[in-house]
Amino acid sequence: MLKTNRSVAKRFRVTGKGKIKRPRAYTGHLLGHKAKKRKRHLRRGALVSANDTKQIRRLLPYG
């Protein structure tokens, strides 16, 4: 039986077309000096690069 890596399951989501979505970095703290536009764009998710997709799929077998 394959197990899902729970830490990966909390950080990534699989889209309807099978791509892997991730949250943006640099949103945790020290936000006071960052521009509003930058913070607004950081709220949107991003797709995982093709190089990392294979490894994440292995950790999310039922995703």
PyMOL Python script that loads the backbone (N, CA, C, O; Angstrom):
from pymol import cmd

cmd.read_pdbstr("""\
ATOM      1  N   MET A   1       0.837  -1.181   0.000  1.00  0.00           N
ATOM      2  CA  MET A   1       0.000   0.000   0.000  1.00  0.00           C
ATOM      3  C   MET A   1       0.883   1.246   0.000  1.00  0.00           C
ATOM      4  O   MET A   1       1.807   1.366   0.804  1.00  0.00           O
ATOM      5  N   LEU A   2       0.588   2.158  -0.903  1.00  0.00           N
ATOM      6  CA  LEU A   2       1.329   3.412  -0.964  1.00  0.00           C
ATOM      7  C   LEU A   2       0.760   4.393   0.045  1.00  0.00           C
ATOM      8  O   LEU A   2      -0.453   4.484   0.231  1.00  0.00           O
ATOM      9  N   LYS A   3       1.652   5.120   0.689  1.00  0.00           N
ATOM     10  CA  LYS A   3       1.216   6.155   1.628  1.00  0.00           C
ATOM     11  C   LYS A   3       1.467   7.525   1.032  1.00  0.00           C
ATOM     12  O   LYS A   3       2.482   7.762   0.378  1.00  0.00           O
ATOM     13  N   THR A   4       0.518   8.428   1.272  1.00  0.00           N
ATOM     14  CA  THR A   4       0.684   9.818   0.876  1.00  0.00           C
ATOM     15  C   THR A   4       1.575  10.504   1.888  1.00  0.00           C
ATOM     16  O   THR A   4       1.407  10.324   3.094  1.00  0.00           O
ATOM     17  N   ASN A   5       2.522  11.290   1.403  1.00  0.00           N
ATOM     18  CA  ASN A   5       3.340  12.096   2.300  1.00  0.00           C
ATOM     19  C   ASN A   5       2.487  13.268   2.769  1.00  0.00           C
ATOM     20  O   ASN A   5       2.119  14.128   1.970  1.00  0.00           O
ATOM     21  N   ARG A   6       2.172  13.305   4.061  1.00  0.00           N
ATOM     22  CA  ARG A   6       1.213  14.285   4.571  1.00  0.00           C
ATOM     23  C   ARG A   6       1.734  15.718   4.496  1.00  0.00           C
ATOM     24  O   ARG A   6       0.957  16.648   4.277  1.00  0.00           O
ATOM     25  N   SER A   7       3.029  15.902   4.675  1.00  0.00           N
ATOM     26  CA  SER A   7       3.554  17.266   4.605  1.00  0.00           C
ATOM     27  C   SER A   7       3.426  17.822   3.192  1.00  0.00           C
ATOM     28  O   SER A   7       3.185  19.016   3.015  1.00  0.00           O
ATOM     29  N   VAL A   8       3.585  16.967   2.189  1.00  0.00           N
ATOM     30  CA  VAL A   8       3.420  17.403   0.805  1.00  0.00           C
ATOM     31  C   VAL A   8       1.941  17.642   0.505  1.00  0.00           C
ATOM     32  O   VAL A   8       1.602  18.579  -0.217  1.00  0.00           O
ATOM     33  N   ALA A   9       1.062  16.808   1.050  1.00  0.00           N
ATOM     34  CA  ALA A   9      -0.367  16.948   0.802  1.00  0.00           C
ATOM     35  C   ALA A   9      -0.899  18.274   1.335  1.00  0.00           C
ATOM     36  O   ALA A   9      -1.858  18.819   0.788  1.00  0.00           O
ATOM     37  N   LYS A  10      -0.289  18.797   2.392  1.00  0.00           N
ATOM     38  CA  LYS A  10      -0.738  20.069   2.958  1.00  0.00           C
ATOM     39  C   LYS A  10      -0.225  21.264   2.158  1.00  0.00           C
ATOM     40  O   LYS A  10      -0.779  22.357   2.266  1.00  0.00           O
ATOM     41  N   ARG A  11       0.812  21.075   1.367  1.00  0.00           N
ATOM     42  CA  ARG A  11       1.448  22.187   0.664  1.00  0.00           C
ATOM     43  C   ARG A  11       1.076  22.279  -0.809  1.00  0.00           C
ATOM     44  O   ARG A  11       1.204  23.349  -1.403  1.00  0.00           O
ATOM     45  N   PHE A  12       0.625  21.199  -1.405  1.00  0.00           N
ATOM     46  CA  PHE A  12       0.377  21.172  -2.843  1.00  0.00           C
ATOM     47  C   PHE A  12      -1.025  20.669  -3.129  1.00  0.00           C
ATOM     48  O   PHE A  12      -1.587  19.887  -2.362  1.00  0.00           O
ATOM     49  N   ARG A  13      -1.594  21.133  -4.258  1.00  0.00           N
ATOM     50  CA  ARG A  13      -2.901  20.671  -4.722  1.00  0.00           C
ATOM     51  C   ARG A  13      -2.768  20.308  -6.196  1.00  0.00           C
ATOM     52  O   ARG A  13      -1.987  20.916  -6.928  1.00  0.00           O
ATOM     53  N   VAL A  14      -3.535  19.316  -6.620  1.00  0.00           N
ATOM     54  CA  VAL A  14      -3.547  18.921  -8.023  1.00  0.00           C
ATOM     55  C   VAL A  14      -4.733  19.596  -8.693  1.00  0.00           C
ATOM     56  O   VAL A  14      -5.858  19.516  -8.198  1.00  0.00           O
ATOM     57  N   THR A  15      -4.487  20.259  -9.817  1.00  0.00           N
ATOM     58  CA  THR A  15      -5.551  20.951 -10.534  1.00  0.00           C
ATOM     59  C   THR A  15      -6.386  19.945 -11.328  1.00  0.00           C
ATOM     60  O   THR A  15      -6.059  18.760 -11.385  1.00  0.00           O
ATOM     61  N   GLY A  16      -7.448  20.427 -11.929  1.00  0.00           N
ATOM     62  CA  GLY A  16      -8.313  19.565 -12.714  1.00  0.00           C
ATOM     63  C   GLY A  16      -7.612  18.929 -13.892  1.00  0.00           C
ATOM     64  O   GLY A  16      -7.953  17.814 -14.286  1.00  0.00           O
ATOM     65  N   LYS A  17      -6.632  19.620 -14.466  1.00  0.00           N
ATOM     66  CA  LYS A  17      -5.895  19.084 -15.607  1.00  0.00           C
ATOM     67  C   LYS A  17      -4.666  18.296 -15.187  1.00  0.00           C
ATOM     68  O   LYS A  17      -3.898  17.843 -16.036  1.00  0.00           O
ATOM     69  N   GLY A  18      -4.473  18.127 -13.876  1.00  0.00           N
ATOM     70  CA  GLY A  18      -3.374  17.296 -13.405  1.00  0.00           C
ATOM     71  C   GLY A  18      -2.083  18.022 -13.106  1.00  0.00           C
ATOM     72  O   GLY A  18      -1.082  17.391 -12.764  1.00  0.00           O
ATOM     73  N   LYS A  19      -2.087  19.351 -13.229  1.00  0.00           N
ATOM     74  CA  LYS A  19      -0.884  20.103 -12.865  1.00  0.00           C
ATOM     75  C   LYS A  19      -0.839  20.256 -11.354  1.00  0.00           C
ATOM     76  O   LYS A  19      -1.856  20.095 -10.679  1.00  0.00           O
ATOM     77  N   ILE A  20       0.331  20.563 -10.824  1.00  0.00           N
ATOM     78  CA  ILE A  20       0.477  20.688  -9.379  1.00  0.00           C
ATOM     79  C   ILE A  20       0.645  22.159  -9.028  1.00  0.00           C
ATOM     80  O   ILE A  20       1.512  22.851  -9.562  1.00  0.00           O
ATOM     81  N   LYS A  21      -0.207  22.619  -8.113  1.00  0.00           N
ATOM     82  CA  LYS A  21      -0.224  24.015  -7.713  1.00  0.00           C
ATOM     83  C   LYS A  21       0.446  24.151  -6.356  1.00  0.00           C
ATOM     84  O   LYS A  21       0.329  23.270  -5.505  1.00  0.00           O
ATOM     85  N   ARG A  22       1.153  25.267  -6.159  1.00  0.00           N
ATOM     86  CA  ARG A  22       1.843  25.506  -4.899  1.00  0.00           C
ATOM     87  C   ARG A  22       1.602  26.937  -4.448  1.00  0.00           C
ATOM     88  O   ARG A  22       1.309  27.804  -5.271  1.00  0.00           O
ATOM     89  N   PRO A  23       1.723  27.196  -3.145  1.00  0.00           N
ATOM     90  CA  PRO A  23       1.643  28.586  -2.688  1.00  0.00           C
ATOM     91  C   PRO A  23       2.945  29.316  -2.959  1.00  0.00           C
ATOM     92  O   PRO A  23       3.990  28.688  -3.130  1.00  0.00           O
ATOM     93  N   ARG A  24       2.889  30.624  -2.998  1.00  0.00           N
ATOM     94  CA  ARG A  24       4.085  31.428  -3.226  1.00  0.00           C
ATOM     95  C   ARG A  24       4.898  31.566  -1.948  1.00  0.00           C
ATOM     96  O   ARG A  24       4.356  31.511  -0.844  1.00  0.00           O
ATOM     97  N   ALA A  25       6.189  31.742  -2.109  1.00  0.00           N
ATOM     98  CA  ALA A  25       7.075  31.960  -0.975  1.00  0.00           C
ATOM     99  C   ALA A  25       7.076  33.442  -0.588  1.00  0.00           C
ATOM    100  O   ALA A  25       6.483  34.266  -1.284  1.00  0.00           O
ATOM    101  N   TYR A  26       7.733  33.774   0.506  1.00  0.00           N
ATOM    102  CA  TYR A  26       7.921  35.157   0.982  1.00  0.00           C
ATOM    103  C   TYR A  26       6.635  35.799   1.472  1.00  0.00           C
ATOM    104  O   TYR A  26       6.465  37.009   1.327  1.00  0.00           O
ATOM    105  N   THR A  27       5.726  35.023   2.046  1.00  0.00           N
ATOM    106  CA  THR A  27       4.484  35.607   2.560  1.00  0.00           C
ATOM    107  C   THR A  27       4.330  35.421   4.060  1.00  0.00           C
ATOM    108  O   THR A  27       3.297  35.788   4.620  1.00  0.00           O
ATOM    109  N   GLY A  28       5.331  34.861   4.721  1.00  0.00           N
ATOM    110  CA  GLY A  28       5.168  34.518   6.128  1.00  0.00           C
ATOM    111  C   GLY A  28       5.326  35.671   7.097  1.00  0.00           C
ATOM    112  O   GLY A  28       4.551  35.784   8.046  1.00  0.00           O
ATOM    113  N   HIS A  29       6.302  36.521   6.884  1.00  0.00           N
ATOM    114  CA  HIS A  29       6.568  37.612   7.822  1.00  0.00           C
ATOM    115  C   HIS A  29       7.383  38.676   7.111  1.00  0.00           C
ATOM    116  O   HIS A  29       7.695  38.536   5.928  1.00  0.00           O
ATOM    117  N   LEU A  30       7.733  39.745   7.828  1.00  0.00           N
ATOM    118  CA  LEU A  30       8.495  40.871   7.255  1.00  0.00           C
ATOM    119  C   LEU A  30       7.771  41.462   6.046  1.00  0.00           C
ATOM    120  O   LEU A  30       8.377  41.703   5.003  1.00  0.00           O
ATOM    121  N   LEU A  31       6.469  41.691   6.202  1.00  0.00           N
ATOM    122  CA  LEU A  31       5.668  42.163   5.074  1.00  0.00           C
ATOM    123  C   LEU A  31       5.560  43.684   5.016  1.00  0.00           C
ATOM    124  O   LEU A  31       5.044  44.233   4.042  1.00  0.00           O
ATOM    125  N   GLY A  32       6.040  44.362   6.049  1.00  0.00           N
ATOM    126  CA  GLY A  32       5.854  45.807   6.122  1.00  0.00           C
ATOM    127  C   GLY A  32       6.543  46.574   5.016  1.00  0.00           C
ATOM    128  O   GLY A  32       6.003  47.577   4.549  1.00  0.00           O
ATOM    129  N   HIS A  33       7.706  46.147   4.583  1.00  0.00           N
ATOM    130  CA  HIS A  33       8.437  46.890   3.570  1.00  0.00           C
ATOM    131  C   HIS A  33       8.132  46.436   2.148  1.00  0.00           C
ATOM    132  O   HIS A  33       8.623  47.030   1.188  1.00  0.00           O
ATOM    133  N   LYS A  34       7.324  45.389   2.006  1.00  0.00           N
ATOM    134  CA  LYS A  34       6.986  44.911   0.664  1.00  0.00           C
ATOM    135  C   LYS A  34       5.824  45.725   0.105  1.00  0.00           C
ATOM    136  O   LYS A  34       4.919  46.108   0.846  1.00  0.00           O
ATOM    137  N   ALA A  35       5.849  45.983  -1.174  1.00  0.00           N
ATOM    138  CA  ALA A  35       4.827  46.813  -1.813  1.00  0.00           C
ATOM    139  C   ALA A  35       3.477  46.093  -1.846  1.00  0.00           C
ATOM    140  O   ALA A  35       3.414  44.864  -1.850  1.00  0.00           O
ATOM    141  N   LYS A  36       2.406  46.880  -1.870  1.00  0.00           N
ATOM    142  CA  LYS A  36       1.063  46.295  -1.923  1.00  0.00           C
ATOM    143  C   LYS A  36       0.900  45.402  -3.147  1.00  0.00           C
ATOM    144  O   LYS A  36       0.326  44.316  -3.069  1.00  0.00           O
ATOM    145  N   LYS A  37       1.409  45.871  -4.261  1.00  0.00           N
ATOM    146  CA  LYS A  37       1.281  45.097  -5.499  1.00  0.00           C
ATOM    147  C   LYS A  37       1.998  43.749  -5.361  1.00  0.00           C
ATOM    148  O   LYS A  37       1.484  42.714  -5.787  1.00  0.00           O
ATOM    149  N   ARG A  38       3.179  43.777  -4.767  1.00  0.00           N
ATOM    150  CA  ARG A  38       3.946  42.539  -4.596  1.00  0.00           C
ATOM    151  C   ARG A  38       3.203  41.566  -3.690  1.00  0.00           C
ATOM    152  O   ARG A  38       3.124  40.375  -3.990  1.00  0.00           O
ATOM    153  N   LYS A  39       2.660  42.066  -2.585  1.00  0.00           N
ATOM    154  CA  LYS A  39       1.937  41.198  -1.651  1.00  0.00           C
ATOM    155  C   LYS A  39       0.661  40.656  -2.284  1.00  0.00           C
ATOM    156  O   LYS A  39       0.271  39.516  -2.035  1.00  0.00           O
ATOM    157  N   ARG A  40       0.013  41.485  -3.108  1.00  0.00           N
ATOM    158  CA  ARG A  40      -1.212  41.052  -3.779  1.00  0.00           C
ATOM    159  C   ARG A  40      -0.917  39.921  -4.750  1.00  0.00           C
ATOM    160  O   ARG A  40      -1.689  38.967  -4.842  1.00  0.00           O
ATOM    161  N   HIS A  41       0.182  40.017  -5.468  1.00  0.00           N
ATOM    162  CA  HIS A  41       0.541  38.954  -6.409  1.00  0.00           C
ATOM    163  C   HIS A  41       1.026  37.700  -5.684  1.00  0.00           C
ATOM    164  O   HIS A  41       0.894  36.594  -6.209  1.00  0.00           O
ATOM    165  N   LEU A  42       1.579  37.860  -4.498  1.00  0.00           N
ATOM    166  CA  LEU A  42       2.036  36.693  -3.744  1.00  0.00           C
ATOM    167  C   LEU A  42       0.861  35.856  -3.224  1.00  0.00           C
ATOM    168  O   LEU A  42       1.027  34.681  -2.898  1.00  0.00           O
ATOM    169  N   ARG A  43      -0.331  36.471  -3.148  1.00  0.00           N
ATOM    170  CA  ARG A  43      -1.491  35.715  -2.678  1.00  0.00           C
ATOM    171  C   ARG A  43      -1.910  34.645  -3.684  1.00  0.00           C
ATOM    172  O   ARG A  43      -2.506  33.634  -3.312  1.00  0.00           O
ATOM    173  N   ARG A  44      -1.599  34.872  -4.943  1.00  0.00           N
ATOM    174  CA  ARG A  44      -1.990  33.910  -5.968  1.00  0.00           C
ATOM    175  C   ARG A  44      -1.029  32.733  -5.973  1.00  0.00           C
ATOM    176  O   ARG A  44       0.160  32.893  -5.696  1.00  0.00           O
ATOM    177  N   GLY A  45      -1.535  31.576  -6.283  1.00  0.00           N
ATOM    178  CA  GLY A  45      -0.699  30.391  -6.331  1.00  0.00           C
ATOM    179  C   GLY A  45       0.162  30.362  -7.579  1.00  0.00           C
ATOM    180  O   GLY A  45       0.034  31.213  -8.459  1.00  0.00           O
ATOM    181  N   ALA A  46       1.033  29.381  -7.645  1.00  0.00           N
ATOM    182  CA  ALA A  46       1.892  29.192  -8.807  1.00  0.00           C
ATOM    183  C   ALA A  46       1.947  27.702  -9.111  1.00  0.00           C
ATOM    184  O   ALA A  46       1.605  26.872  -8.268  1.00  0.00           O
ATOM    185  N   LEU A  47       2.374  27.376 -10.306  1.00  0.00           N
ATOM    186  CA  LEU A  47       2.506  25.970 -10.678  1.00  0.00           C
ATOM    187  C   LEU A  47       3.919  25.491 -10.396  1.00  0.00           C
ATOM    188  O   LEU A  47       4.882  26.251 -10.494  1.00  0.00           O
ATOM    189  N   VAL A  48       4.024  24.227 -10.046  1.00  0.00           N
ATOM    190  CA  VAL A  48       5.326  23.622  -9.776  1.00  0.00           C
ATOM    191  C   VAL A  48       6.058  23.439 -11.103  1.00  0.00           C
ATOM    192  O   VAL A  48       5.442  23.119 -12.120  1.00  0.00           O
ATOM    193  N   SER A  49       7.356  23.640 -11.088  1.00  0.00           N
ATOM    194  CA  SER A  49       8.138  23.501 -12.314  1.00  0.00           C
ATOM    195  C   SER A  49       8.144  22.042 -12.776  1.00  0.00           C
ATOM    196  O   SER A  49       7.921  21.123 -11.988  1.00  0.00           O
ATOM    197  N   ALA A  50       8.398  21.857 -14.042  1.00  0.00           N
ATOM    198  CA  ALA A  50       8.396  20.509 -14.623  1.00  0.00           C
ATOM    199  C   ALA A  50       9.469  19.629 -13.988  1.00  0.00           C
ATOM    200  O   ALA A  50       9.303  18.414 -13.890  1.00  0.00           O
ATOM    201  N   ASN A  51      10.564  20.244 -13.559  1.00  0.00           N
ATOM    202  CA  ASN A  51      11.648  19.463 -12.950  1.00  0.00           C
ATOM    203  C   ASN A  51      11.236  18.836 -11.624  1.00  0.00           C
ATOM    204  O   ASN A  51      11.696  17.746 -11.284  1.00  0.00           O
ATOM    205  N   ASP A  52      10.370  19.518 -10.872  1.00  0.00           N
ATOM    206  CA  ASP A  52       9.981  19.033  -9.547  1.00  0.00           C
ATOM    207  C   ASP A  52       8.699  18.211  -9.567  1.00  0.00           C
ATOM    208  O   ASP A  52       8.381  17.533  -8.589  1.00  0.00           O
ATOM    209  N   THR A  53       7.969  18.266 -10.662  1.00  0.00           N
ATOM    210  CA  THR A  53       6.664  17.606 -10.708  1.00  0.00           C
ATOM    211  C   THR A  53       6.766  16.108 -10.485  1.00  0.00           C
ATOM    212  O   THR A  53       5.954  15.534  -9.760  1.00  0.00           O
ATOM    213  N   LYS A  54       7.738  15.476 -11.091  1.00  0.00           N
ATOM    214  CA  LYS A  54       7.865  14.018 -10.983  1.00  0.00           C
ATOM    215  C   LYS A  54       8.057  13.586  -9.532  1.00  0.00           C
ATOM    216  O   LYS A  54       7.453  12.610  -9.088  1.00  0.00           O
ATOM    217  N   GLN A  55       8.886  14.302  -8.802  1.00  0.00           N
ATOM    218  CA  GLN A  55       9.160  13.947  -7.411  1.00  0.00           C
ATOM    219  C   GLN A  55       7.924  14.159  -6.537  1.00  0.00           C
ATOM    220  O   GLN A  55       7.646  13.347  -5.655  1.00  0.00           O
ATOM    221  N   ILE A  56       7.191  15.229  -6.772  1.00  0.00           N
ATOM    222  CA  ILE A  56       6.004  15.492  -5.961  1.00  0.00           C
ATOM    223  C   ILE A  56       4.912  14.487  -6.271  1.00  0.00           C
ATOM    224  O   ILE A  56       4.181  14.076  -5.370  1.00  0.00           O
ATOM    225  N   ARG A  57       4.785  14.081  -7.528  1.00  0.00           N
ATOM    226  CA  ARG A  57       3.785  13.061  -7.877  1.00  0.00           C
ATOM    227  C   ARG A  57       4.046  11.752  -7.141  1.00  0.00           C
ATOM    228  O   ARG A  57       3.111  11.046  -6.763  1.00  0.00           O
ATOM    229  N   ARG A  58       5.313  11.435  -6.942  1.00  0.00           N
ATOM    230  CA  ARG A  58       5.656  10.219  -6.211  1.00  0.00           C
ATOM    231  C   ARG A  58       5.216  10.305  -4.753  1.00  0.00           C
ATOM    232  O   ARG A  58       4.856   9.297  -4.145  1.00  0.00           O
ATOM    233  N   LEU A  59       5.248  11.509  -4.202  1.00  0.00           N
ATOM    234  CA  LEU A  59       4.851  11.695  -2.809  1.00  0.00           C
ATOM    235  C   LEU A  59       3.331  11.859  -2.661  1.00  0.00           C
ATOM    236  O   LEU A  59       2.792  11.722  -1.563  1.00  0.00           O
ATOM    237  N   LEU A  60       2.649  12.151  -3.770  1.00  0.00           N
ATOM    238  CA  LEU A  60       1.186  12.287  -3.778  1.00  0.00           C
ATOM    239  C   LEU A  60       0.590  11.221  -4.702  1.00  0.00           C
ATOM    240  O   LEU A  60       0.072  11.570  -5.762  1.00  0.00           O
ATOM    241  N   PRO A  61       0.645   9.956  -4.344  1.00  0.00           N
ATOM    242  CA  PRO A  61       0.248   8.900  -5.283  1.00  0.00           C
ATOM    243  C   PRO A  61      -1.239   8.945  -5.664  1.00  0.00           C
ATOM    244  O   PRO A  61      -1.602   8.495  -6.751  1.00  0.00           O
ATOM    245  N   TYR A  62      -2.102   9.478  -4.794  1.00  0.00           N
ATOM    246  CA  TYR A  62      -3.536   9.494  -5.100  1.00  0.00           C
ATOM    247  C   TYR A  62      -4.032  10.883  -5.387  1.00  0.00           C
ATOM    248  O   TYR A  62      -5.242  11.110  -5.386  1.00  0.00           O
ATOM    249  N   GLY A  63      -3.140  11.830  -5.636  1.00  0.00           N
ATOM    250  CA  GLY A  63      -3.528  13.224  -5.845  1.00  0.00           C
ATOM    251  C   GLY A  63      -4.125  13.476  -7.206  1.00  0.00           C
ATOM    252  O   GLY A  63      -4.497  14.607  -7.517  1.00  0.00           O
TER     253      GLY A  63
END
""", "prot")
cmd.dss("prot")
cmd.show_as("cartoon", "prot")
cmd.util.cbc("prot")
cmd.orient("prot")
